[in-house]
Amino acid sequence: MIAQLQKDSIELLKQLISIQSFSKEEDKTADAIEAFLQQRAIKTNRKLNNIWAYNKHFDVAKPTLLLNSHHDTVKPNSGYTRDPYAPAVEDGKLYGLGSNDAGGCLVSLIATFLYYHEQEDLNHNICLATTAEEEISGNNGLECVLPDLGELEFAIVGEPTLMNLAIAERGLLVLDCTSHGRAGHAAREEGDNAIYKALKDIEWFRNYRFSKVSEMFGPLKMSVTIINAGSQHNVVPATCTFTVDVRVTDAYTNEEVLKIIRTNVDCEVMPRSIRLKPSSIDKAHPIVQSGLALGRTTYGSPTTSDQALLSIPSLKVGPGDSARSHMADEYVYLSEIEKGIELYIDMLKPVVKGK
């Protein structure tokens, strides 16, 4: 059975690669996933471009675990030498846009769901959710359907990790900051230069050290990444805007970080979102222990994913390598998918079957 699941998964991934599925434009890949499941007698649910399903013998008295990955992609970068939508296998590598991020994870989790779908002796229900807009942290992806999925105990989020166990993930705050001054003529030293006011706050962002340090990630990181001010050389600018990228650790909530920042700077601070929370799962959790028993290692992930939208324990793990995500001529090894399916299935056995 596993060999057939592996074969079908690779063929599904080839199909998904051939369909353009930029964030907010995933309707055709949603159609393909829906058809793939329905052809296997799976009852599917759909909301916008999100598809989800449950194991055949769902029991409301049992806890439910979530298997989630995304089917949207970024746009291909200019370095591509291949057609990003033409799946091709060479030297054991499947090339194509979205093959690694996160197509290999997605089809491997679908295969894992199919493996367990008809089994009657599970002590957990399994919910499969293939979702949209992950690449832009959009509102119409996983977050949109979470209320429809029912109560969930924990989740496996499929992202390329070389099948190692990301037991924690940094949160993300993107802050748009504005310093206010007063316009005037530069020659007469008029006005109140907003750039100078911004520089004071920028220096604070550069040097401030939060008191609590994460055991997993170390210190929280803040980086000023964009700055804009002025209209012409002889006018003192009345405003200066700058953007700060804040990678939040599990030592703080996003709300706590925002409060500390606003207490210490003079500029206006507006977060684009506080939705992308730091997340973690206890190393003693059965799914983590199962992965460790299979020789996997744990680490903290510096990158964000849909895991940030979950308020339940969640483990990020999947075939492929994060270093290949968004690269030109993206690829995933066929062996990574095949092994990923086996590892997902074996990791879940002690949890859903107690053996």
Sequence and secondary structure as in RCSB ss.txt:
>XXXX:A:sequence
MIAQLQKDSIELLKQLISIQSFSKEEDKTADAIEAFLQQRAIKTNRKLNNIWAYNKHFDVAKPTLLLNSHHDTVK
PNSGYTRDPYAPAVEDGKLYGLGSNDAGGCLVSLIATFLYYHEQEDLNHNICLATTAEEEISGNNGLECVLPDLG
ELEFAIVGEPTLMNLAIAERGLLVLDCTSHGRAGHAAREEGDNAIYKALKDIEWFRNYRFSKVSEMFGPLKMSVT
IINAGSQHNVVPATCTFTVDVRVTDAYTNEEVLKIIRTNVDCEVMPRSIRLKPSSIDKAHPIVQSGLALGRTTYG
SPTTSDQALLSIPSLKVGPGDSARSHMADEYVYLSEIEKGIELYIDMLKPVVKGK
>XXXX:A:secstr
 HHHHHHHHHHHHHHHHTS  BTT  HHHHHHHHHHHHTTT  EEEETTEEEEE TT  TTS EEEEEEE  B  
  TT  S TTS EEETTEEESTTIIIIIHHHHHHHHHHHHHHT S  SSEEEEEEES GGGT TTSHHHHHHHH 
  SEEEE   STT EEEEE EEEEEEEEEE B EEGGGT SB HHHHHHHHHHHHHH   S  BTTTBS EEEEE
EEEE SSTTEE SEEEEEEEEEE TTS HHHHHHHHHHH SSEEEES S    EE  TTSHHHHHHHHTT  EEE
ESS  GGGG SS EEE  SS GGGTT TT EEEHHHHHHHHHHHHHHHHHHHT  
